[in-house]
Amino acid sequence: MFLVAELRVTEHRGRTSIGNVLAARKAESVSGREQLSAALHKVALGDHAALETVYLLTAGKLFALLRRMLPSEAVAEEVLQDVYMAVWKRAATYDSSIASPMTWLITIARNKAIDRLRSDPGLKEMSGGEQLMLHIVDPAPSVLARMEASERDKRLHRCLDELEERQRLFIRAAFFGGFTYDDLSRRTSVPLGTVKSYIRRGLIRLRNCLQS
Amino acid sequence: MSGIDKESSESGKDDFSIAAAEYVLGLLSERERERVHALALRNPAFREKITKWEEHFSRFADELEPAAPPERVWREIRLQTERATSMSRVPPRPATRFKALWDSAGFWRGLAFGSLTIAIALGGYIAAEKSKQPAAKLVATISPNIGPAAFVAAYDPGRRQMLLVPSSLVTNEKRVPELWIVPKGLKPISLGVIDPSHPQAITIPEQLAPHARTGSALVITLEPQGGAPGGVATGAVIAQGIFSPI
């Protein structure tokens, strides 16, 4: 006599769950993109269930991004909420012919995080994570190795590799820390003009590589 | 200063591209950012560069392991969105006549908001609908004074139904957008406060229907909460368009 059990993955608060990893991967596969796009279009029509679909597919990735950018879990949770309220309000402006849905969502999330960091001066001082990144080497090889296995577009990371290490770190710090040129200059004690021309040269090289 | 001041074309191209990257990353000071934002509003090629950089840089997120947020975050989102819907002065659901179209994912996919495509698609749909009266269907693309179209409006005189499809309308949080029809030579007539984020159907009252004709202008102003007091426009015009037949 055989016994059959249906195993369901349970979610752990504040920690990665397989459900989220699968959802995030799914959101970025081709069919996942279409599903996400279609859901966003329904959200534009006021469809609450579609908003939940968008949330289930993307909240894991966006929360991870916000936790990286913001100094505390509590603030990250608040901003995550703001992000989906913005999605609810602005879904009608999403144009699938212009942007991929995940990029649209990541852009909203980053901009909300940056707004939060800049409107609350205390936060930026607390935000230690990215500041440390400026003085540490690149992320662990395991991150990149994990990515190798995926089907995702690796151009950015391959082209970043062609930059000087500091250029790479500055650009990554700008993305994950929301730093301005001014911030970077102050935190590294490098003159503003020098920081600007250094990063701009890096961006030009990056652009040329990405276009080739 | 951001890098968009150079004149020579080769480095000028670089500067455009780099300014877009700086904008996306958030490297610019507030003043620089405002200048670049203003450039983006009036230059579609520049907006395209911005979008390309957003796509590229979003790959940074691939480094991140997804993390489950606490359930209370979703609960709060659901609560707030349901509250927003029930408090909305505009019906959240489009008129049933157009429901089938709006429910069709195929219709929405690949439509470029603010472009002629929407106007034609809507017009095509309306034209395909059987109408008792042969009166011309009207379409207007309501554009802000700078930037891409904010709304497309399609009017079906047979049903006195105006379909508004919003695109990218930036509003001030404290003020609400109000739609006006301005027939030639007449004062603006309010069609009510509109919802900038959802498509909506507005039924034009019978006495106003004759004003919805070719050459009539549609205007959106920003008014205090609750709409323009006394039915007279007080706020700035943020978008406008003119009806023309399909």
Interface residues (C-beta under 8 A of the other chain):
Chain A: E11 H12 R13 G14 R15 T16 S17 G19 N20 V21 A23 A24 E34 S37 A38 H41 K42 A44 L45 G46 H48 L51 E52 Y55 A59 G60 K61 F63 A64 L65 R67 R68 E77 L80 Q81 Y84 M85 W88 K89 R90 A91 A92 T93 D95 S96 S97 I98 A99 S100 M102 T103 I106 T107 R110 I114 P139 V143 M147 S150 R152 D153 K154 R155 L156 H157 I171 R172 A174 F175 F176 G178 F179 T180 Y181 D182 L184 I199 R200 L203 I204 L206 R207 L210
Chain B: G3 D14 S17 I18 A21 E22 V24 L25 G26 L27 L28 S29 T51 E54 E55 H56 F57 S58 R59 F60 A61 D62 E63 L64 E65 P66 A67 A68 P69 P70 E71 R72 V73 W74 E76 I77 R78 Q80 T81 E82 A84 T85 P92 R93 P94 W102 D103 A105 W108 R109 G110 L111 A112 F113 V165 P166 S167 S168 P196 S197 H198 P199
